[in-house]
């Protein structure tokens, strides 16, 4: 979760419309208000809207400038916001080069992010379960899955996490074509045979390559993969239980321990944030949503560990 003293967070979710970009903008602003130099990175390609929420109409530079070497120094692509300590790394247009960053692009971006002289970095990841979303999500040592209490949202979040773990398996067995073909077949919903539950898939792979699966379990499922749930738009106390139940299902079906980092109450005025081009916590610093973000930040700080680097 930390690179040295730098917080690096990816925020994802399996479904659009749950307030993910709003959450990222307000979390970034809340960190910045504590005096932390913060960068929010819009990796939601094609539907990027962080700049709108932050009151920036047309960013004049973007992540694409870095990846295409028009600006070799990532720090020169950062856009100032109206808020002290808060900068934006935008992808405000349909950028084809970002559709699926290859390994070398991922590593170059990772190194550049590590060099930024800031205190906190937050990725706003595209919704969905596709490779583009999971690859950007895996750049960060801490992952937050934003959900709401609705069953459809939780189902999509489950698929997002499963695809993320499968991508980790495929990277681990990249040079073994037979095993990668087996993994793809086992999780392919269009397979004429029955798909294999992820926990059973790990057991089958343990028979084929015990050493690699043991390392995978330690790397992705135990020590380093710090992943948490934040439940959004909570309207009553009973809905808080949805996150705990979801975490139990993830543990049972995907063999992944995932914590609940916090909950955020439903706020009708949040829906006006993009229209007003002003982050919600800037207008309502004493709201329940703002207090929920403060609790989430405290939870993030409590996780600090120099070894928490997922790579």
C-alpha positions, 0 to 999 in steps of 0.5 A: 500500500505504501511505497516508502511514505507514499500512499498508492491506491487503485479504486475499481468496481465491476459496475458503472454508476456507483459513484467511483469517480466521485469517491476518488475526487473526494478522497483525493481532496480529503487527503489534500486537505490534510496537507498531503501532496496528492495526485488523482489519476484518471485511468477510466479511458473513454469515460474519463470525468475526474476533470469535470468533478474537479472543475477543469473543463479541458485538460491541456495535457494527459497520461497519453502525453507520457506514454507517447513520449511527448512529455517524458517526465510524468510530473510535467503532465500533472494538471493543477486544480483549484485545491491546494495540494491536489493535482490531476493526471488526466486521460480526458479523451478517447486515447487508443494507446491506453486501451491495454498497456503492455508490460513495458508501458506498465513498468515504465508508468510504475517507475515514473509514478514511484518517482513523483514527489507526492504523498498520495496517488489514487487511480480511478480505474475503468469499471468492468471486468476487462483486462484494461481495468484489471491491469491498471488496478494491479499497478497499485499496492492497495486496491479499493473495490467500491460497491453499493448494497445492490446485488447486481453491483456485488455480483459485478464486483465479484467478477472484477476481483476474480478476473484480477486474480486470474490475470495474476495467475496468467502472468505467473504462468506466462511461459507455460502455454499448456497451463495458461491454456488450461486456466483460460479454458477453466474460467471461460464461461463459453466453454462447452465443459463446466467452468471450474470454481477459482478455489478448485482451479488453484487446487488443480494447479497445485498438482501441476506446479506446486511451487508456483502456486504456493508463491502465488498464494503467498503473493496475491492471496496472503501477504501483499495483495492488500484489497479492501471493500468500501460500501457506498450509498448506505441508507440504513444500518442493515445495508452495512452487513452487505459488505461483510457478507460479500467479504465472506463470499470472496474468502469462501469462493476465491480464497482471498481475505478482503477487509471492509475499509469503511462505509459511506452514507447516501447523500442526495446532493452527491448527484449534483457534484458533476453538474456543479463541478465542485467536489462534495466535501468542498461544499459539505465538509461536515457531512456524513460522507466527509466523516466517512472519508476521514474514517477510510483515510484513518484505515488506510494509514493504519495499514502502513507497512514498508513491505506492502508493495505488490509487484 
